[in-house]
Amino acid sequence: MLAQEFLYLAATSYDAILYSQRRLHVNALIILSARRHKSLYSLTFSLLCLFSFCR
């Protein structure tokens, strides 16, 4: 159940990003940061930050 909610959150964030260049830039920063840390925790934290930023 938690995995489905996480996937829904990621898909919703991705949809929101597609409509805005600014959010696309934020997504690029998140991807770079996730690659740098290579940790699921930082990726989850970044997605939560993005979600609150998009609201």
PDBQT receptor file of N, H, CA, C and O in Angstrom, charges set to zero:
ATOM      1  N   MET A   1       0.833  -1.200   0.000  1.00  0.00    +0.000 N 
ATOM      2  CA  MET A   1       0.000   0.000   0.000  1.00  0.00    +0.000 C 
ATOM      3  C   MET A   1       0.870   1.254   0.000  1.00  0.00    +0.000 C 
ATOM      4  O   MET A   1       0.606   2.207  -0.733  1.00  0.00    +0.000 OA
ATOM      5  N   LEU A   2       1.908   1.239   0.829  1.00  0.00    +0.000 N 
ATOM      6  H   LEU A   2       2.123   0.465   1.425  1.00  0.00    +0.000 HD
ATOM      7  CA  LEU A   2       2.804   2.390   0.894  1.00  0.00    +0.000 C 
ATOM      8  C   LEU A   2       3.531   2.588  -0.429  1.00  0.00    +0.000 C 
ATOM      9  O   LEU A   2       3.759   3.721  -0.855  1.00  0.00    +0.000 OA
ATOM     10  N   ALA A   3       3.893   1.487  -1.077  1.00  0.00    +0.000 N 
ATOM     11  H   ALA A   3       3.707   0.567  -0.732  1.00  0.00    +0.000 HD
ATOM     12  CA  ALA A   3       4.588   1.585  -2.365  1.00  0.00    +0.000 C 
ATOM     13  C   ALA A   3       3.679   2.215  -3.419  1.00  0.00    +0.000 C 
ATOM     14  O   ALA A   3       4.138   3.011  -4.238  1.00  0.00    +0.000 OA
ATOM     15  N   GLN A   4       2.394   1.863  -3.401  1.00  0.00    +0.000 N 
ATOM     16  H   GLN A   4       2.021   1.216  -2.736  1.00  0.00    +0.000 HD
ATOM     17  CA  GLN A   4       1.450   2.441  -4.361  1.00  0.00    +0.000 C 
ATOM     18  C   GLN A   4       1.308   3.939  -4.136  1.00  0.00    +0.000 C 
ATOM     19  O   GLN A   4       1.265   4.712  -5.094  1.00  0.00    +0.000 OA
ATOM     20  N   GLU A   5       1.235   4.356  -2.865  1.00  0.00    +0.000 N 
ATOM     21  H   GLU A   5       1.271   3.729  -2.087  1.00  0.00    +0.000 HD
ATOM     22  CA  GLU A   5       1.124   5.780  -2.560  1.00  0.00    +0.000 C 
ATOM     23  C   GLU A   5       2.380   6.517  -2.994  1.00  0.00    +0.000 C 
ATOM     24  O   GLU A   5       2.301   7.636  -3.502  1.00  0.00    +0.000 OA
ATOM     25  N   PHE A   6       3.547   5.892  -2.795  1.00  0.00    +0.000 N 
ATOM     26  H   PHE A   6       3.611   4.984  -2.382  1.00  0.00    +0.000 HD
ATOM     27  CA  PHE A   6       4.804   6.514  -3.197  1.00  0.00    +0.000 C 
ATOM     28  C   PHE A   6       4.862   6.674  -4.714  1.00  0.00    +0.000 C 
ATOM     29  O   PHE A   6       5.283   7.714  -5.220  1.00  0.00    +0.000 OA
ATOM     30  N   LEU A   7       4.434   5.627  -5.441  1.00  0.00    +0.000 N 
ATOM     31  H   LEU A   7       4.093   4.781  -5.029  1.00  0.00    +0.000 HD
ATOM     32  CA  LEU A   7       4.429   5.698  -6.900  1.00  0.00    +0.000 C 
ATOM     33  C   LEU A   7       3.452   6.758  -7.385  1.00  0.00    +0.000 C 
ATOM     34  O   LEU A   7       3.732   7.477  -8.344  1.00  0.00    +0.000 OA
ATOM     35  N   TYR A   8       2.302   6.854  -6.717  1.00  0.00    +0.000 N 
ATOM     36  H   TYR A   8       2.075   6.270  -5.937  1.00  0.00    +0.000 HD
ATOM     37  CA  TYR A   8       1.320   7.880  -7.093  1.00  0.00    +0.000 C 
ATOM     38  C   TYR A   8       1.889   9.276  -6.856  1.00  0.00    +0.000 C 
ATOM     39  O   TYR A   8       1.711  10.176  -7.677  1.00  0.00    +0.000 OA
ATOM     40  N   LEU A   9       2.573   9.449  -5.731  1.00  0.00    +0.000 N 
ATOM     41  H   LEU A   9       2.718   8.718  -5.064  1.00  0.00    +0.000 HD
ATOM     42  CA  LEU A   9       3.188  10.738  -5.420  1.00  0.00    +0.000 C 
ATOM     43  C   LEU A   9       4.246  11.090  -6.458  1.00  0.00    +0.000 C 
ATOM     44  O   LEU A   9       4.319  12.230  -6.918  1.00  0.00    +0.000 OA
ATOM     45  N   ALA A  10       5.059  10.115  -6.820  1.00  0.00    +0.000 N 
ATOM     46  H   ALA A  10       5.000   9.189  -6.446  1.00  0.00    +0.000 HD
ATOM     47  CA  ALA A  10       6.107  10.362  -7.816  1.00  0.00    +0.000 C 
ATOM     48  C   ALA A  10       5.493  10.707  -9.174  1.00  0.00    +0.000 C 
ATOM     49  O   ALA A  10       5.962  11.618  -9.856  1.00  0.00    +0.000 OA
ATOM     50  N   ALA A  11       4.447   9.979  -9.564  1.00  0.00    +0.000 N 
ATOM     51  H   ALA A  11       4.066   9.239  -9.010  1.00  0.00    +0.000 HD
ATOM     52  CA  ALA A  11       3.799  10.243 -10.855  1.00  0.00    +0.000 C 
ATOM     53  C   ALA A  11       3.139  11.614 -10.858  1.00  0.00    +0.000 C 
ATOM     54  O   ALA A  11       3.202  12.331 -11.857  1.00  0.00    +0.000 OA
ATOM     55  N   THR A  12       2.503  11.984  -9.746  1.00  0.00    +0.000 N 
ATOM     56  H   THR A  12       2.451  11.401  -8.935  1.00  0.00    +0.000 HD
ATOM     57  CA  THR A  12       1.864  13.291  -9.656  1.00  0.00    +0.000 C 
ATOM     58  C   THR A  12       2.898  14.398  -9.736  1.00  0.00    +0.000 C 
ATOM     59  O   THR A  12       2.691  15.403 -10.416  1.00  0.00    +0.000 OA
ATOM     60  N   SER A  13       4.011  14.213  -9.040  1.00  0.00    +0.000 N 
ATOM     61  H   SER A  13       4.179  13.396  -8.488  1.00  0.00    +0.000 HD
ATOM     62  CA  SER A  13       5.078  15.212  -9.092  1.00  0.00    +0.000 C 
ATOM     63  C   SER A  13       5.625  15.321 -10.509  1.00  0.00    +0.000 C 
ATOM     64  O   SER A  13       5.895  16.422 -10.991  1.00  0.00    +0.000 OA
ATOM     65  N   TYR A  14       5.787  14.184 -11.176  1.00  0.00    +0.000 N 
ATOM     66  H   TYR A  14       5.567  13.290 -10.784  1.00  0.00    +0.000 HD
ATOM     67  CA  TYR A  14       6.307  14.185 -12.542  1.00  0.00    +0.000 C 
ATOM     68  C   TYR A  14       5.351  14.924 -13.476  1.00  0.00    +0.000 C 
ATOM     69  O   TYR A  14       5.787  15.695 -14.330  1.00  0.00    +0.000 OA
ATOM     70  N   ASP A  15       4.038  14.687 -13.314  1.00  0.00    +0.000 N 
ATOM     71  H   ASP A  15       3.684  14.060 -12.621  1.00  0.00    +0.000 HD
ATOM     72  CA  ASP A  15       3.046  15.389 -14.132  1.00  0.00    +0.000 C 
ATOM     73  C   ASP A  15       3.122  16.893 -13.900  1.00  0.00    +0.000 C 
ATOM     74  O   ASP A  15       3.057  17.673 -14.851  1.00  0.00    +0.000 OA
ATOM     75  N   ALA A  16       3.258  17.299 -12.654  1.00  0.00    +0.000 N 
ATOM     76  H   ALA A  16       3.310  16.665 -11.882  1.00  0.00    +0.000 HD
ATOM     77  CA  ALA A  16       3.351  18.728 -12.343  1.00  0.00    +0.000 C 
ATOM     78  C   ALA A  16       4.614  19.327 -12.945  1.00  0.00    +0.000 C 
ATOM     79  O   ALA A  16       4.607  20.463 -13.420  1.00  0.00    +0.000 OA
ATOM     80  N   ILE A  17       5.699  18.555 -12.922  1.00  0.00    +0.000 N 
ATOM     81  H   ILE A  17       5.704  17.633 -12.536  1.00  0.00    +0.000 HD
ATOM     82  CA  ILE A  17       6.976  19.033 -13.461  1.00  0.00    +0.000 C 
ATOM     83  C   ILE A  17       6.871  19.279 -14.965  1.00  0.00    +0.000 C 
ATOM     84  O   ILE A  17       7.463  20.224 -15.486  1.00  0.00    +0.000 OA
ATOM     85  N   LEU A  18       6.126  18.437 -15.650  1.00  0.00    +0.000 N 
ATOM     86  H   LEU A  18       5.645  17.670 -15.227  1.00  0.00    +0.000 HD
ATOM     87  CA  LEU A  18       6.028  18.569 -17.104  1.00  0.00    +0.000 C 
ATOM     88  C   LEU A  18       5.394  19.888 -17.519  1.00  0.00    +0.000 C 
ATOM     89  O   LEU A  18       5.599  20.340 -18.645  1.00  0.00    +0.000 OA
ATOM     90  N   TYR A  19       4.624  20.516 -16.626  1.00  0.00    +0.000 N 
ATOM     91  H   TYR A  19       4.457  20.149 -15.711  1.00  0.00    +0.000 HD
ATOM     92  CA  TYR A  19       3.925  21.745 -16.983  1.00  0.00    +0.000 C 
ATOM     93  C   TYR A  19       4.725  22.997 -16.673  1.00  0.00    +0.000 C 
ATOM     94  O   TYR A  19       4.273  24.100 -16.984  1.00  0.00    +0.000 OA
ATOM     95  N   SER A  20       5.885  22.864 -16.076  1.00  0.00    +0.000 N 
ATOM     96  H   SER A  20       6.251  21.969 -15.823  1.00  0.00    +0.000 HD
ATOM     97  CA  SER A  20       6.599  24.063 -15.664  1.00  0.00    +0.000 C 
ATOM     98  C   SER A  20       8.097  23.880 -15.796  1.00  0.00    +0.000 C 
ATOM     99  O   SER A  20       8.650  22.891 -15.315  1.00  0.00    +0.000 OA
ATOM    100  N   GLN A  21       8.762  24.831 -16.448  1.00  0.00    +0.000 N 
ATOM    101  H   GLN A  21       8.314  25.635 -16.838  1.00  0.00    +0.000 HD
ATOM    102  CA  GLN A  21      10.210  24.746 -16.598  1.00  0.00    +0.000 C 
ATOM    103  C   GLN A  21      10.897  24.855 -15.248  1.00  0.00    +0.000 C 
ATOM    104  O   GLN A  21      11.921  24.212 -15.016  1.00  0.00    +0.000 OA
ATOM    105  N   ARG A  22      10.345  25.654 -14.370  1.00  0.00    +0.000 N 
ATOM    106  H   ARG A  22       9.514  26.176 -14.559  1.00  0.00    +0.000 HD
ATOM    107  CA  ARG A  22      10.944  25.823 -13.048  1.00  0.00    +0.000 C 
ATOM    108  C   ARG A  22      10.932  24.503 -12.293  1.00  0.00    +0.000 C 
ATOM    109  O   ARG A  22      11.925  24.125 -11.671  1.00  0.00    +0.000 OA
ATOM    110  N   ARG A  23       9.809  23.806 -12.351  1.00  0.00    +0.000 N 
ATOM    111  H   ARG A  23       9.002  24.113 -12.856  1.00  0.00    +0.000 HD
ATOM    112  CA  ARG A  23       9.727  22.519 -11.656  1.00  0.00    +0.000 C 
ATOM    113  C   ARG A  23      10.598  21.481 -12.340  1.00  0.00    +0.000 C 
ATOM    114  O   ARG A  23      11.115  20.575 -11.686  1.00  0.00    +0.000 OA
ATOM    115  N   LEU A  24      10.767  21.603 -13.652  1.00  0.00    +0.000 N 
ATOM    116  H   LEU A  24      10.347  22.339 -14.183  1.00  0.00    +0.000 HD
ATOM    117  CA  LEU A  24      11.666  20.700 -14.365  1.00  0.00    +0.000 C 
ATOM    118  C   LEU A  24      13.093  20.891 -13.864  1.00  0.00    +0.000 C 
ATOM    119  O   LEU A  24      13.837  19.925 -13.695  1.00  0.00    +0.000 OA
ATOM    120  N   HIS A  25      13.467  22.149 -13.628  1.00  0.00    +0.000 N 
ATOM    121  H   HIS A  25      12.862  22.934 -13.766  1.00  0.00    +0.000 HD
ATOM    122  CA  HIS A  25      14.797  22.448 -13.095  1.00  0.00    +0.000 C 
ATOM    123  C   HIS A  25      14.953  21.851 -11.696  1.00  0.00    +0.000 C 
ATOM    124  O   HIS A  25      15.998  21.289 -11.368  1.00  0.00    +0.000 OA
ATOM    125  N   VAL A  26      13.913  21.975 -10.879  1.00  0.00    +0.000 N 
ATOM    126  H   VAL A  26      13.064  22.431 -11.146  1.00  0.00    +0.000 HD
ATOM    127  CA  VAL A  26      13.941  21.394  -9.531  1.00  0.00    +0.000 C 
ATOM    128  C   VAL A  26      14.105  19.881  -9.615  1.00  0.00    +0.000 C 
ATOM    129  O   VAL A  26      14.851  19.288  -8.836  1.00  0.00    +0.000 OA
ATOM    130  N   ASN A  27      13.401  19.254 -10.567  1.00  0.00    +0.000 N 
ATOM    131  H   ASN A  27      12.795  19.736 -11.200  1.00  0.00    +0.000 HD
ATOM    132  CA  ASN A  27      13.505  17.807 -10.727  1.00  0.00    +0.000 C 
ATOM    133  C   ASN A  27      14.920  17.400 -11.120  1.00  0.00    +0.000 C 
ATOM    134  O   ASN A  27      15.430  16.384 -10.648  1.00  0.00    +0.000 OA
ATOM    135  N   ALA A  28      15.557  18.189 -11.983  1.00  0.00    +0.000 N 
ATOM    136  H   ALA A  28      15.143  19.015 -12.367  1.00  0.00    +0.000 HD
ATOM    137  CA  ALA A  28      16.934  17.892 -12.383  1.00  0.00    +0.000 C 
ATOM    138  C   ALA A  28      17.860  17.957 -11.174  1.00  0.00    +0.000 C 
ATOM    139  O   ALA A  28      18.755  17.125 -11.025  1.00  0.00    +0.000 OA
ATOM    140  N   LEU A  29      17.644  18.943 -10.315  1.00  0.00    +0.000 N 
ATOM    141  H   LEU A  29      16.917  19.619 -10.435  1.00  0.00    +0.000 HD
ATOM    142  CA  LEU A  29      18.460  19.055  -9.102  1.00  0.00    +0.000 C 
ATOM    143  C   LEU A  29      18.249  17.841  -8.204  1.00  0.00    +0.000 C 
ATOM    144  O   LEU A  29      19.196  17.330  -7.607  1.00  0.00    +0.000 OA
ATOM    145  N   ILE A  30      17.001  17.384  -8.112  1.00  0.00    +0.000 N 
ATOM    146  H   ILE A  30      16.231  17.800  -8.597  1.00  0.00    +0.000 HD
ATOM    147  CA  ILE A  30      16.701  16.218  -7.274  1.00  0.00    +0.000 C 
ATOM    148  C   ILE A  30      17.400  14.975  -7.822  1.00  0.00    +0.000 C 
ATOM    149  O   ILE A  30      17.958  14.182  -7.064  1.00  0.00    +0.000 OA
ATOM    150  N   ILE A  31      17.367  14.812  -9.149  1.00  0.00    +0.000 N 
ATOM    151  H   ILE A  31      16.914  15.456  -9.766  1.00  0.00    +0.000 HD
ATOM    152  CA  ILE A  31      18.014  13.638  -9.750  1.00  0.00    +0.000 C 
ATOM    153  C   ILE A  31      19.518  13.676  -9.511  1.00  0.00    +0.000 C 
ATOM    154  O   ILE A  31      20.122  12.657  -9.177  1.00  0.00    +0.000 OA
ATOM    155  N   LEU A  32      20.123  14.853  -9.683  1.00  0.00    +0.000 N 
ATOM    156  H   LEU A  32      19.632  15.680  -9.954  1.00  0.00    +0.000 HD
ATOM    157  CA  LEU A  32      21.564  14.974  -9.447  1.00  0.00    +0.000 C 
ATOM    158  C   LEU A  32      21.892  14.668  -7.994  1.00  0.00    +0.000 C 
ATOM    159  O   LEU A  32      22.873  13.982  -7.706  1.00  0.00    +0.000 OA
ATOM    160  N   SER A  33      21.074  15.176  -7.080  1.00  0.00    +0.000 N 
ATOM    161  H   SER A  33      20.277  15.733  -7.314  1.00  0.00    +0.000 HD
ATOM    162  CA  SER A  33      21.315  14.942  -5.658  1.00  0.00    +0.000 C 
ATOM    163  C   SER A  33      21.133  13.471  -5.314  1.00  0.00    +0.000 C 
ATOM    164  O   SER A  33      21.868  12.931  -4.488  1.00  0.00    +0.000 OA
ATOM    165  N   ALA A  34      20.145  12.810  -5.950  1.00  0.00    +0.000 N 
ATOM    166  H   ALA A  34      19.548  13.249  -6.621  1.00  0.00    +0.000 HD
ATOM    167  CA  ALA A  34      19.925  11.387  -5.686  1.00  0.00    +0.000 C 
ATOM    168  C   ALA A  34      21.100  10.563  -6.207  1.00  0.00    +0.000 C 
ATOM    169  O   ALA A  34      21.512   9.588  -5.578  1.00  0.00    +0.000 OA
ATOM    170  N   ARG A  35      21.635  10.961  -7.358  1.00  0.00    +0.000 N 
ATOM    171  H   ARG A  35      21.301  11.753  -7.869  1.00  0.00    +0.000 HD
ATOM    172  CA  ARG A  35      22.789  10.235  -7.890  1.00  0.00    +0.000 C 
ATOM    173  C   ARG A  35      24.006  10.433  -6.999  1.00  0.00    +0.000 C 
ATOM    174  O   ARG A  35      24.808   9.519  -6.806  1.00  0.00    +0.000 OA
ATOM    175  N   ARG A  36      24.128  11.634  -6.464  1.00  0.00    +0.000 N 
ATOM    176  H   ARG A  36      23.476  12.376  -6.621  1.00  0.00    +0.000 HD
ATOM    177  CA  ARG A  36      25.285  11.917  -5.621  1.00  0.00    +0.000 C 
ATOM    178  C   ARG A  36      25.215  11.102  -4.334  1.00  0.00    +0.000 C 
ATOM    179  O   ARG A  36      26.206  10.503  -3.917  1.00  0.00    +0.000 OA
ATOM    180  N   HIS A  37      24.037  11.084  -3.707  1.00  0.00    +0.000 N 
ATOM    181  H   HIS A  37      23.232  11.571  -4.045  1.00  0.00    +0.000 HD
ATOM    182  CA  HIS A  37      23.912  10.389  -2.417  1.00  0.00    +0.000 C 
ATOM    183  C   HIS A  37      23.683   8.895  -2.600  1.00  0.00    +0.000 C 
ATOM    184  O   HIS A  37      24.068   8.086  -1.756  1.00  0.00    +0.000 OA
ATOM    185  N   LYS A  38      23.042   8.538  -3.730  1.00  0.00    +0.000 N 
ATOM    186  H   LYS A  38      22.729   9.195  -4.415  1.00  0.00    +0.000 HD
ATOM    187  CA  LYS A  38      22.747   7.129  -4.015  1.00  0.00    +0.000 C 
ATOM    188  C   LYS A  38      22.042   6.456  -2.844  1.00  0.00    +0.000 C 
ATOM    189  O   LYS A  38      22.381   5.340  -2.452  1.00  0.00    +0.000 OA
ATOM    190  N   SER A  39      21.063   7.151  -2.298  1.00  0.00    +0.000 N 
ATOM    191  H   SER A  39      20.787   8.058  -2.616  1.00  0.00    +0.000 HD
ATOM    192  CA  SER A  39      20.349   6.589  -1.160  1.00  0.00    +0.000 C 
ATOM    193  C   SER A  39      18.858   6.840  -1.323  1.00  0.00    +0.000 C 
ATOM    194  O   SER A  39      18.438   7.933  -1.702  1.00  0.00    +0.000 OA
ATOM    195  N   LEU A  40      18.074   5.827  -1.037  1.00  0.00    +0.000 N 
ATOM    196  H   LEU A  40      18.415   4.938  -0.729  1.00  0.00    +0.000 HD
ATOM    197  CA  LEU A  40      16.623   5.939  -1.170  1.00  0.00    +0.000 C 
ATOM    198  C   LEU A  40      16.065   6.983  -0.216  1.00  0.00    +0.000 C 
ATOM    199  O   LEU A  40      15.061   7.630  -0.513  1.00  0.00    +0.000 OA
ATOM    200  N   TYR A  41      16.718   7.148   0.932  1.00  0.00    +0.000 N 
ATOM    201  H   TYR A  41      17.534   6.623   1.174  1.00  0.00    +0.000 HD
ATOM    202  CA  TYR A  41      16.237   8.120   1.912  1.00  0.00    +0.000 C 
ATOM    203  C   TYR A  41      16.294   9.536   1.352  1.00  0.00    +0.000 C 
ATOM    204  O   TYR A  41      15.331  10.292   1.481  1.00  0.00    +0.000 OA
ATOM    205  N   SER A  42      17.419   9.903   0.730  1.00  0.00    +0.000 N 
ATOM    206  H   SER A  42      18.201   9.288   0.625  1.00  0.00    +0.000 HD
ATOM    207  CA  SER A  42      17.516  11.263   0.190  1.00  0.00    +0.000 C 
ATOM    208  C   SER A  42      16.554  11.463  -0.968  1.00  0.00    +0.000 C 
ATOM    209  O   SER A  42      15.987  12.544  -1.125  1.00  0.00    +0.000 OA
ATOM    210  N   LEU A  43      16.365  10.431  -1.780  1.00  0.00    +0.000 N 
ATOM    211  H   LEU A  43      16.825   9.553  -1.652  1.00  0.00    +0.000 HD
ATOM    212  CA  LEU A  43      15.432  10.547  -2.895  1.00  0.00    +0.000 C 
ATOM    213  C   LEU A  43      14.008  10.756  -2.385  1.00  0.00    +0.000 C 
ATOM    214  O   LEU A  43      13.272  11.591  -2.911  1.00  0.00    +0.000 OA
ATOM    215  N   THR A  44      13.623   9.995  -1.363  1.00  0.00    +0.000 N 
ATOM    216  H   THR A  44      14.221   9.316  -0.937  1.00  0.00    +0.000 HD
ATOM    217  CA  THR A  44      12.290  10.147  -0.783  1.00  0.00    +0.000 C 
ATOM    218  C   THR A  44      12.126  11.532  -0.186  1.00  0.00    +0.000 C 
ATOM    219  O   THR A  44      11.097  12.179  -0.380  1.00  0.00    +0.000 OA
ATOM    220  N   PHE A  45      13.139  11.988   0.540  1.00  0.00    +0.000 N 
ATOM    221  H   PHE A  45      13.975  11.463   0.697  1.00  0.00    +0.000 HD
ATOM    222  CA  PHE A  45      13.090  13.316   1.152  1.00  0.00    +0.000 C 
ATOM    223  C   PHE A  45      12.970  14.400   0.082  1.00  0.00    +0.000 C 
ATOM    224  O   PHE A  45      12.214  15.357   0.242  1.00  0.00    +0.000 OA
ATOM    225  N   SER A  46      13.720  14.243  -1.009  1.00  0.00    +0.000 N 
ATOM    226  H   SER A  46      14.335  13.465  -1.139  1.00  0.00    +0.000 HD
ATOM    227  CA  SER A  46      13.667  15.223  -2.098  1.00  0.00    +0.000 C 
ATOM    228  C   SER A  46      12.289  15.243  -2.750  1.00  0.00    +0.000 C 
ATOM    229  O   SER A  46      11.772  16.310  -3.083  1.00  0.00    +0.000 OA
ATOM    230  N   LEU A  47      11.694  14.062  -2.931  1.00  0.00    +0.000 N 
ATOM    231  H   LEU A  47      12.114  13.196  -2.660  1.00  0.00    +0.000 HD
ATOM    232  CA  LEU A  47      10.362  14.006  -3.524  1.00  0.00    +0.000 C 
ATOM    233  C   LEU A  47       9.334  14.669  -2.618  1.00  0.00    +0.000 C 
ATOM    234  O   LEU A  47       8.432  15.357  -3.097  1.00  0.00    +0.000 OA
ATOM    235  N   LEU A  48       9.466  14.466  -1.310  1.00  0.00    +0.000 N 
ATOM    236  H   LEU A  48      10.198  13.907  -0.921  1.00  0.00    +0.000 HD
ATOM    237  CA  LEU A  48       8.543  15.104  -0.381  1.00  0.00    +0.000 C 
ATOM    238  C   LEU A  48       8.706  16.615  -0.423  1.00  0.00    +0.000 C 
ATOM    239  O   LEU A  48       7.719  17.349  -0.375  1.00  0.00    +0.000 OA
ATOM    240  N   CYS A  49       9.945  17.085  -0.511  1.00  0.00    +0.000 N 
ATOM    241  H   CYS A  49      10.748  16.489  -0.550  1.00  0.00    +0.000 HD
ATOM    242  CA  CYS A  49      10.188  18.528  -0.624  1.00  0.00    +0.000 C 
ATOM    243  C   CYS A  49       9.570  19.066  -1.911  1.00  0.00    +0.000 C 
ATOM    244  O   CYS A  49       8.948  20.128  -1.911  1.00  0.00    +0.000 OA
ATOM    245  N   LEU A  50       9.743  18.331  -3.005  1.00  0.00    +0.000 N 
ATOM    246  H   LEU A  50      10.249  17.468  -3.005  1.00  0.00    +0.000 HD
ATOM    247  CA  LEU A  50       9.181  18.751  -4.283  1.00  0.00    +0.000 C 
ATOM    248  C   LEU A  50       7.659  18.796  -4.205  1.00  0.00    +0.000 C 
ATOM    249  O   LEU A  50       7.035  19.720  -4.727  1.00  0.00    +0.000 OA
ATOM    250  N   PHE A  51       7.064  17.804  -3.557  1.00  0.00    +0.000 N 
ATOM    251  H   PHE A  51       7.571  17.054  -3.133  1.00  0.00    +0.000 HD
ATOM    252  CA  PHE A  51       5.609  17.753  -3.445  1.00  0.00    +0.000 C 
ATOM    253  C   PHE A  51       5.082  18.962  -2.682  1.00  0.00    +0.000 C 
ATOM    254  O   PHE A  51       4.093  19.573  -3.087  1.00  0.00    +0.000 OA
ATOM    255  N   SER A  52       5.746  19.312  -1.568  1.00  0.00    +0.000 N 
ATOM    256  H   SER A  52       6.550  18.817  -1.238  1.00  0.00    +0.000 HD
ATOM    257  CA  SER A  52       5.295  20.464  -0.794  1.00  0.00    +0.000 C 
ATOM    258  C   SER A  52       5.577  21.761  -1.550  1.00  0.00    +0.000 C 
ATOM    259  O   SER A  52       4.856  22.746  -1.389  1.00  0.00    +0.000 OA
ATOM    260  N   PHE A  53       6.631  21.759  -2.380  1.00  0.00    +0.000 N 
ATOM    261  H   PHE A  53       7.217  20.959  -2.511  1.00  0.00    +0.000 HD
ATOM    262  CA  PHE A  53       6.957  22.950  -3.169  1.00  0.00    +0.000 C 
ATOM    263  C   PHE A  53       5.924  23.177  -4.270  1.00  0.00    +0.000 C 
ATOM    264  O   PHE A  53       5.608  24.319  -4.605  1.00  0.00    +0.000 OA
ATOM    265  N   CYS A  54       5.401  22.093  -4.828  1.00  0.00    +0.000 N 
ATOM    266  H   CYS A  54       5.658  21.165  -4.556  1.00  0.00    +0.000 HD
ATOM    267  CA  CYS A  54       4.458  22.209  -5.946  1.00  0.00    +0.000 C 
ATOM    268  C   CYS A  54       3.058  22.599  -5.494  1.00  0.00    +0.000 C 
ATOM    269  O   CYS A  54       2.276  23.094  -6.307  1.00  0.00    +0.000 OA
ATOM    270  N   ARG A  55       2.719  22.396  -4.242  1.00  0.00    +0.000 N 
ATOM    271  H   ARG A  55       3.354  21.994  -3.582  1.00  0.00    +0.000 HD
ATOM    272  CA  ARG A  55       1.358  22.663  -3.787  1.00  0.00    +0.000 C 
ATOM    273  C   ARG A  55       1.054  24.145  -3.698  1.00  0.00    +0.000 C 
ATOM    274  O   ARG A  55      -0.056  24.527  -3.328  1.00  0.00    +0.000 OA
TER     275      ARG A  55
